[in-house]
Amino acid sequence: MREVQIVELGRSDFRETWVLQRRLAAARKAGAIGDVLLLCEHPHVITLGRSGRSENLLASEHVLKQLGVEFILTDRGGDITYHGPGQIVGYPILNLAEHRRDVSWYVRQLEETMLQTTADFGINALRMQGHTGVWVQEQGENSKLGAIGVHLSRWVTSHGFAYNVTSDLRFFDLIVPCGISRGRVTSLERLLKRTIFIPEVLQHLVVRFGEVFESEAHRATREELERALSSFEKSLEPAAAW
C-alpha cells in the first residue's frame, strides 16, 4: 500500500504555507519525498484562483483592512474563496502518476474524503452537478460545506480543499463564494447544532483521506518534513569549487 505523511501545521500564514507547498512539490517531482498531506487553519484571508473574477470580491480594500483580512491572488484553479479560523484546509502534495493521471478523478476523490467525513457525523452531504465541492440540504436550499481548488504540475498536486467546521460564516459575505451568485455557505457546527472541535474532525479526515486514496497515513512533524526538504534542497546546490 502507498504511504502518505500527514503533517498538521496548526494556525499557519497562507503565504508561508504556499511557499512550503512549492518546496514540497519540487521535492515530490524529483522523487525525494513521498506523498504528503498538509493540514492547517489560516488567519483571515480571501484568495482568488486563476479563473476567478475580481468582481466577486464584494468588500473594499479599506473594509478588508479594518477586518484584518488579506486578499491574495493564487495559481490554483477555481474562483474566489475565504479561509479563516475554524476551517480545516488540506493541501495534498501527491504524485498522481502513482495514483491515476486524471484531474477529474482527483477532484472527485477530494470530494469523497469530505463526503465520508461528514457522514461520520451523521450528516448526508452531496455533490452538486456543475459545481465542485461538498454541499448539504439546509432549509430547502443547497449550502456549501467544503470547497476545492487545485493546481497540478507534471502530475504533482498542490492547493486542495477547505472544510468549514466552526467557521465564522459572516466572512463569506465579503465575497460571492466560489463565484456562485446567491450561494449559501454553512459549517459542520451549524449543521450539528452543537459545539465541535477541530481535532475531532481532523481525526476523521485523516482516516477518510487514507482510505479514499488507498494510502496508509503516517503522522510526521513539521521538523521532520523540513529535514527531508533541507536534504533535498542541499543536494541541488552547486558543489563548492576547490
C-alpha positions, 0 to 999 in steps of 0.5 A: 500500500502507498504511504502518505505523511500527514503533517498538521501545521496548526494556525499557519500564514497562507503565504508561508504555507504556499511557499512550503507547498512549492518546496514540497512539490519540487521535492515530490517531482524529483522523487525525494519525498513521498506523498504528503498531506498538509493540514492547517487553519489560516488567519483571515484571508480571501484568495482568488484562483486563476479563473476567478473574477475580481468582481466577486470580491464584494468588500473594499480594500479599506473594509478588508483592512479594518477586518484584518483580512488579506486578499491574495491572488493564487495559481490554483484553479477555481474562483474566489474563496475565504479561509479563516479560523475554524476551517480545516484546509488540506493541501495534498502534495501527491504524485498522481502518476502513482495514483491515476493521471486524471484531474477529474478523478482527483477532484472527485476523490477530494470530494469523497474524503469530505463526503465520508467525513461528514457522514461520520457525523451523521450528516448526508452531504452531496455533490452538486452537478456543475459545481465542485465541492461538498454541499448539504440540504439546509432549509430547502436550499443547497449550502456549501460545506467544503470547497476545492481548488487545485493546481497540478504540475507534471502530475504533482498536486498542490492547493486542495480543499477547505472544510468549514467546521466552526467557521465564522460564516459572516466572512463569506459575505465579503465575497460571492463564494466560489463565484456562485451568485446567491450561494449559501455557505454553512459549517459542520457546527451549524449543521450539528447544532452543537459545539465541535472541535477541530481535532475531532474532525481532523481525526476523521479526515485523516482516516477518510483521506487514507482510505479514499486514496488507498494510502496508509497515513503516517503522522510526521512533524513539521521538523521532520518534513523540513529535514527531508526538504533541507536534504533535498534542497542541499543536494541541488546546490552547486558543489563548492569549487576547490 
